[in-house]
Amino acid sequence: MEGVTMKDTLSALLALSLSFACPVLAAPHQYQSSPDRRVVVDQDWGPWLGPFRAKLIPSLMQDFGERYLYQSANAALPPPRVGERRVVFLGDSITDRWDLAASFPGRPYVNRGVGSQVTAQMVLRFHQDVVALQPAAVVILAGVNDVQGFLQHESAVQIESNWETLADLADQHHIAVVFGALLPVDNYTDAAGDVVKKRDPAELRRLNTWLRAFCARRHYAYADYYAALVDPHGLMTARYTADGIHPLEQGYARMAPVAAKAIAEALSRRSHNTLEGNNDE
């Protein structure tokens, strides 16, 4: 073609190659996920939970798992001593408030509870707050905040899936598993407010039924805190809580032997499986 130089030809080829290598970004309507990502929250969380939730959300946008909370404590914790069978308690505020040193004196038990957390957050921080601490076992107590829907709306299937994911992570790292049953709740005091309304006791029982069967199927230990704390009306025994959800000291005193028995069972199974594995080699 007259008037076309070698430079013009090279420029055209370069432009053509760039059009294949760097496609134009798709317009929003071309994405397969919906462009409407607004979430309308019309629930009144009350004078305390409302401001707490509003303050928490910006932080969760940066680190939904809140892994920063135990980052320094984890870094300062030395590895387990030879022969030490460390146990990590993973959970929400019910675990966070548990004085493990008082309930299990002399035991190498580590508390990694975080108030208001849901199961999805615990999945995100499991590596840092459990696996990295090299425990022999993990005690998982989680799900009651999922039922409430404080941070996100969760179906029973989603909660169960998150439990399964936590268990899979523990299995992958040869950590013995103890699942704690969801505690009963009550509304016997003014401080309990609408705890029962937002955490349907029937739903808690259904989830516990699934969790017990899951533990039996996977050969995990099941710590039945529910049975230790429930009253004849299917609610938490009044003397064990002041706010309808968090145990008092006497409530934790009821939970401690249940946890101890389940931990012993889990560690025994772990030792047995380790011996079987050695024999197979």
N, C-alpha and C positions, 0 to 999 in steps of 0.2 A: 504494500500500500504506500502510495507516494506521501512524503512528508512525515512519515512515522520513523522516528529514530530508535536506536537500541535503548536509549535512556527511557523513552516513552513506553516501550514494550516491557522493560523491567519494572517500571512503576506500576503498570497495569497488573502484572503478575503478582507483585507484592500486595497490592490492594485486594486482589482476589483471594490470596492465601490468608490475609488477615480477616476477611469476611467469614471464612470457615473456622479459623482458630478462635475468634472473639465474637460470638453471636451477640446480637442486640438483646439486652435484658427483656424478658417477657413482660408485657403489660400486666397489671394486677389481675385482670379478668381471665388471663391465660393460666394462672396458677390452679392446680387441682384442689388445693385447700381453699377454704372460703376466705375472701379478703376481709370479711366483717369479723374482726377479732375483739369486738367490744363485749364486756361482761357486765350485765346490769345486776347490781346487788341492792336489793330492796329490803333486806332484813335489818331490823334494829337489834344490834348486839348489846345494847344497854350502856349504862354510864361508865362501867369499868372495861368490859370487853371491847366496846366500840373504839375508844381511844387507843387501847393496847393494840388492836388489830390494825388501825390506821398507821400507828407508829412502826409496826412490824413489817408491813408490806414493802416499803422501799428497801429494807434490808434483804428481804426474801427475793427481790428482783435481782440482787447481786449474788446471793448465795442461798438458794432455796433450801438446801440441806443444812444450813447453818453450821458448816464444818469448822468455821473460825472459832466457835465457842470453846471447843476442847483442844484446839491446836497446840497451845502452849503446854497444857497439862499432859498431853500425849508425848510431846517432845521431851518433857522432864521425867517421864516414867521410864525407868530402866527395864530392860528385857527381863522376863521371868528367870528366876534362879534355876539351877539344875534341879530337877525333881519337883519344881513348883507347878501346881495346877491352877493357873490364874483363871478366873471367871469374870467376864464382863456382863454387866446388867445393862441392856439397851432398852430404852423406852421413853415415855413422855414425863409429865410432871409427877405421876404416881411413883415412877422410878426415881426421878430427880430428888424427891423429898425423902426417899428411903435412906435412913442412916444405916448403911451396910456394916460399918464398924461396930455399931451397937448390936445389930441383929446377928452378926457372924464374927464375933471377936477372934482376932488372930488369923482370919482367913484372907487370902490374897484376892479379894473381890474388888472390882473396879466399877464405879458408878458412871454410866454414860447416858443418863436421862436428860432430856431437854423438855421443859415445859411447853405445852400446847402443840407439840409435834404430831404429825400424822405419819402413817406407814411409808408413804412415798419419800418423805424426807429421810427416814432412817435407812432406806435403800441407798440413797445418795451418800450418806456418811458412814456406811457400814465398813468400807475399806479402811478409812482413817481411824474410826472410833472403836473398831473391833479387830479386824484382820491385822492391822499394823501393831496391835498390842500383844499379839501372839498368845491368845488365851487357849486354854484347853476346852473351854465351853463358853457359850453365850446364853444368857437368859433374856428372852425377848418378851416384852409386855407392851403391846401396841394395838391401837385400833379404836379406842373409845372416842378419840377426837375426830377420827374419820366419820364415825356415826353422827357426831354432832354437826359436821360440815363447817367447822370454824374457818378452815383455810381453803378447802376445796370440797366439792360435792363428790362423794364416793358411793358407788353401789357396793353391795356385799361381794359381788364377784371381783371388783377391783381391790377391795381389802384383802380378799383371799389370795389374789394374784400377787400382791405385794408381800404377804406372808410367805408365799411359796418362793418368791425371789430372794428374800432374806435367808430362807433355809438353803436354797441352792448355793448362795454365796458362802455360807458356812460350810456346807458339804465340800465345796470346791477347795476350801482351805483346811480341811480336816479338823474342823471345830465342832465339838459335840453341841447339840441343839436342845435347849429347853424352851418351850413356849408356855407362857403364863396365860391362863384363862382371863378373859375380860372380867373385871370386877362388877358386881351388882352396883346399882345406884339407888338413891332414895330421895324423898322429898319431905322428910320429917321435920326439917327446921326452916326458918325463914332464910337462912344463909344458903340453903340448897336451891332456892328460887325455882327455875324451870328446868332443873337438871334432868328430871325424869321425862319431861316433855320433849327435850332435845336429844335425849339418849334413850330411845324406846327400850325398856327392859326385855321385851319379846325379841327385838332385833339382836340385842346382846346375847341372849340365850341361843338364838339361831346361829350366830357366828361362833359361839363356843362349841356348839354341836359339830359344826364343820371342822373347827380347829382340832378338836379331840380326835375325830376320825382321821384327819390328815396326819396327826402325830402317830397314831396307831399304824397307819399305812406306811409311813416313812421310818418308823421305829425311833421316833424322838420322844423325849420325856415331856410329860404334860403336867404342869403345876396348876392344880385346880384351886386357884384362889377363890373362885366364885363360890364353891361349896363351903369354903372355910368362913365366908363372910355373909352369906345370904341368910335372910330370916324367913319365917313361914309364909310371908306375903310376896316372896320373890324379889325383895329389895335388900339393900345393904342394912345389916343390923345397926340400929340407931347408935349404939355406944361405940361403934367403930369409925364413925365419921361425923364431922361437924357441918360440912358443906354438901353432903350427898354424893361426893365422888372421891375425894382424897381421904385415905385412911388416916386415922389418928395413931398414936403410938401403940395403943392396944390392937388396932387393926393390923399394923405391920407385925406385931407380935404373933398374930394368928397366921400371917402369910409366911413368916420366916421358916418354920418347920416344913411347910409345904414345899417351899423353894429348896430347902436343904435336901429333902428326900429326892426331889426331881433331879437336882444336880448330881447327887451320888449315883442315881440310876444312869444318867447320861454319861458320866465319866466311866462308870463300870462298863457300859456298852462300848465306849470308845477304846478302852483298854483291851477288851475282848476282841474287837475288830482289828486292833493293831497286832495282837498276838496271832490272830488268824492270818493276817496279811504276811507276817514274818514267816509263818509256817508254810505258806504257799510259795515262798521264794526258793 
